[in-house]
Amino acid sequence: MLIASLFSGLLGEKLPGKGTIYLGQTITFLKPVFIDEEVTASVEITHIRKDKPIYTLKTICETNLNGIVIKGEAVVKKSI
């Protein structure tokens, strides 16, 4: 869960950015992450609702050693 917490930092600071409200998150833990491993977290917008500022994003964490270690989906709302 510590590694998955990287997503909230990305969503709140970068994409979609300040004012982001978490509506939900699904997470699948695929492989272990070991001490001193470098982890890269990324998010990608897969859907934007037309009627409200609600975004669905693909979420991935990966390491150089094990590849993708966490994958999931987040749903967030950008407050105006």
TORBA-462549 format. One record per residue: residue in one letter; x, z, y of N, C-alpha, C in turn; residue number from 1. Coordinates in pm, 1 decimal. Each point is the difference from the previous one (the first is absolute). Layout:
N
residuo,nc1,nc3,nc2,cac1,cac3,cac2,cc1,cc3,cc2,num
A,X,Z,Y,X,Z,Y,X,Z,Y,NUM .
...
This chain:
80
residuo,nc1,nc3,nc2,cac1,cac3,cac2,cc1,cc3,cc2,num
M,82.8,0.0,-120.2,-82.8,0.0,120.2,86.6,0.0,125.7,1 .
L,117.9,59.4,-8.8,87.7,1.1,117.1,34.9,-142.9,42.1,2 .
I,29.9,-85.0,-96.4,32.5,-139.0,30.8,-122.7,-72.7,56.5,3 .
A,-117.1,23.9,-55.2,-122.3,-65.2,47.1,-34.8,40.5,143.9,4 .
S,50.7,114.2,44.8,-28.3,43.0,137.4,64.4,-92.9,102.9,5 .
L,92.8,-84.1,-41.8,59.8,-97.4,91.7,-105.0,-95.8,56.7,6 .
F,-105.5,-24.4,-76.6,-104.6,-91.6,46.5,-67.0,49.8,127.5,7 .
S,-27.0,128.5,8.1,-69.7,50.9,119.0,85.7,-18.1,125.2,8 .
G,130.9,13.4,-12.5,88.2,-24.5,113.5,-3.3,-145.4,45.1,9 .
L,3.1,-90.4,-96.0,-7.8,-142.7,33.0,-132.0,-35.2,66.3,10 .
L,-109.0,50.6,-56.0,-132.5,-33.7,52.7,-21.7,59.2,138.3,11 .
G,47.8,120.4,23.2,-21.1,65.0,128.8,92.4,-47.3,110.4,12 .
E,118.5,-50.7,-37.3,97.8,-39.5,100.3,16.2,-150.9,16.5,13 .
K,-17.4,-75.8,-107.6,32.5,-142.9,5.0,-119.4,-92.5,-19.3,14 .
L,-70.9,15.4,-109.3,-104.1,-97.0,-33.8,-121.7,70.7,-56.5,15 .
P,-112.1,9.5,62.3,-33.8,-60.6,127.2,51.7,76.5,121.8,16 .
G,48.3,125.0,-15.3,64.0,68.8,112.0,-73.8,125.1,46.3,17 .
K,33.7,42.3,120.8,-56.7,122.6,58.0,-152.2,-4.2,-2.6,18 .
G,-59.1,113.4,-31.8,-145.5,9.2,-4.8,-59.0,-37.4,-134.7,19 .
T,84.9,-17.2,-101.2,-48.6,-35.5,-133.3,-61.9,121.3,-68.5,20 .
I,-116.1,-19.9,-61.1,-68.9,105.3,-74.5,-7.3,-43.8,-145.8,21 .
Y,55.5,83.9,-89.0,-3.3,-28.4,-143.9,-143.1,13.8,-51.7,22 .
L,-52.7,-100.1,-65.7,-131.6,8.3,-62.7,11.6,18.6,-150.8,23 .
G,109.1,-51.6,-58.2,18.4,14.2,-144.0,131.2,-59.9,-45.7,24 .
Q,44.8,42.3,-118.0,125.2,-50.7,-57.2,-7.6,9.1,-151.5,25 .
T,34.0,-108.0,-67.9,18.3,5.5,-144.3,149.1,-17.5,-26.2,26 .
I,50.9,73.2,-98.4,142.8,-2.8,-30.5,18.4,-4.4,-150.8,27 .
T,89.3,-88.5,-44.6,40.3,-3.9,-140.2,150.3,24.3,-5.1,28 .
F,40.6,104.7,-72.6,140.9,33.1,-16.1,51.3,-73.5,-123.5,29 .
L,92.8,-93.4,19.3,45.8,-86.5,-108.1,128.9,48.6,-66.6,30 .
K,92.9,51.1,80.9,130.7,42.8,-50.1,47.4,120.3,79.3,31 .
P,93.0,78.3,-55.8,52.0,115.9,73.5,94.7,-42.4,111.8,32 .
V,14.0,88.4,98.1,98.3,-15.7,107.4,93.6,119.3,-9.7,33 .
F,128.8,-27.1,1.4,99.2,104.5,-19.5,64.7,41.4,131.6,34 .
I,57.7,118.4,2.2,68.9,52.6,117.8,109.0,-97.7,41.5,35 .
D,13.7,-21.0,128.8,99.6,-87.9,61.5,-30.7,-149.0,-16.5,36 .
E,-114.7,-36.2,-57.1,-38.5,-140.9,-5.8,-56.2,-41.5,135.2,37 .
E,35.4,-118.2,44.2,-54.7,-54.2,124.0,-136.1,-62.4,-30.2,38 .
V,-100.0,35.9,80.6,-137.1,-47.0,-20.9,-42.9,-83.0,120.6,39 .
T,-63.2,-112.6,-26.7,-56.6,-83.6,105.3,-151.0,-1.9,-16.8,40 .
A,-71.4,39.7,105.2,-146.5,-2.5,-0.3,-45.3,-117.4,85.8,41 .
S,-101.9,-71.2,-46.9,-52.8,-111.6,78.6,-151.7,-4.9,-11.4,42 .
V,-62.1,-50.9,105.4,-144.1,-19.8,2.0,-26.9,-142.1,47.8,43 .
E,-107.4,-57.6,-51.6,-38.4,-136.0,37.3,-151.1,-5.3,15.1,44 .
I,-46.6,-47.2,114.0,-144.3,-12.5,21.9,-55.0,-109.5,-90.1,45 .
T,-101.0,34.4,-79.2,-62.6,-97.7,-89.1,-140.3,-38.0,45.0,46 .
H,-61.7,86.2,83.3,-135.6,-30.2,47.0,-27.4,76.0,129.0,47 .
I,-68.0,-65.1,93.2,-47.7,62.3,123.7,-148.8,-26.4,9.2,48 .
R,-77.3,107.6,13.4,-144.9,-19.1,15.3,-30.1,-64.5,133.9,49 .
K,-96.8,-87.1,0.1,-36.5,-71.7,122.4,-85.2,86.3,93.9,50 .
D,-78.2,93.2,-57.5,-92.8,77.7,81.2,58.7,130.8,53.4,51 .
K,110.7,48.7,-58.4,60.8,126.6,42.0,151.6,-11.0,-14.6,52 .
P,75.1,82.1,73.1,146.1,-3.9,-13.3,47.4,76.1,-124.6,53 .
I,-41.9,-48.2,-117.6,38.0,61.9,-127.5,87.9,-97.7,-76.8,54 .
Y,114.8,52.1,-42.2,101.4,-81.4,-66.4,19.3,47.4,-144.5,55 .
T,18.5,-94.1,-91.2,40.9,29.0,-136.7,143.6,-49.0,-13.3,56 .
L,86.4,85.9,-54.9,141.2,-33.3,-9.9,52.9,22.3,-140.9,57 .
K,86.9,-89.5,-44.1,73.4,18.3,-124.8,118.4,91.0,32.3,58 .
T,23.7,101.4,-83.7,108.9,94.4,22.5,95.4,-2.7,-118.9,59 .
I,130.6,-6.4,28.8,101.5,-6.2,-105.2,120.5,84.1,40.1,60 .
C,55.7,73.7,-96.3,130.0,65.2,15.0,90.1,-54.8,-109.7,61 .
E,123.8,-33.2,36.9,92.8,-50.3,-99.9,139.5,55.9,23.0,62 .
T,79.0,-1.1,-107.3,139.2,43.7,5.9,88.7,-113.2,-49.6,63 .
N,127.5,6.4,34.8,94.2,-101.7,-47.0,15.7,6.6,-151.2,64 .
L,-5.2,119.4,-56.3,25.2,20.2,-142.6,-120.8,-35.8,-87.5,65 .
N,-120.0,43.7,40.6,-119.0,-12.8,-84.8,-103.1,-101.0,48.3,66 .
G,23.1,-67.7,110.0,-100.2,-94.2,52.7,-120.8,74.7,54.3,67 .
I,-119.0,-51.7,-24.8,-121.9,63.2,51.3,-27.7,127.7,-78.2,68 .
V,-8.5,112.3,72.1,-24.1,129.7,-63.5,-139.1,54.7,30.7,69 .
I,-59.0,-43.4,112.2,-134.8,41.7,39.1,-70.9,-121.5,57.9,70 .
K,-125.7,-19.7,-39.4,-80.2,-104.7,63.3,-140.0,53.5,22.4,71 .
G,-69.7,-58.8,94.8,-135.7,45.9,27.2,-63.8,-77.4,112.2,72 .
E,-105.0,60.5,54.3,-76.4,-61.8,106.6,-46.8,109.3,95.1,73 .
A,8.7,-28.2,129.0,-47.3,93.9,101.8,-110.5,-65.8,81.8,74 .
V,-94.8,81.5,44.9,-103.9,-46.5,92.1,8.8,90.2,121.9,75 .
V,17.1,-62.3,116.7,17.1,75.9,123.5,-89.2,-58.4,108.9,76 .
K,-24.2,83.7,100.4,-75.4,-44.2,117.5,88.4,19.2,121.2,77 .
K,3.3,-99.2,84.5,75.9,8.1,124.1,-95.0,46.7,109.0,78 .
S,24.0,120.6,53.3,-87.7,48.2,107.4,35.9,-71.4,128.7,79 .
I,-99.8,-23.1,79.9,20.4,-78.0,123.6,23.1,91.2,116.6,80 .
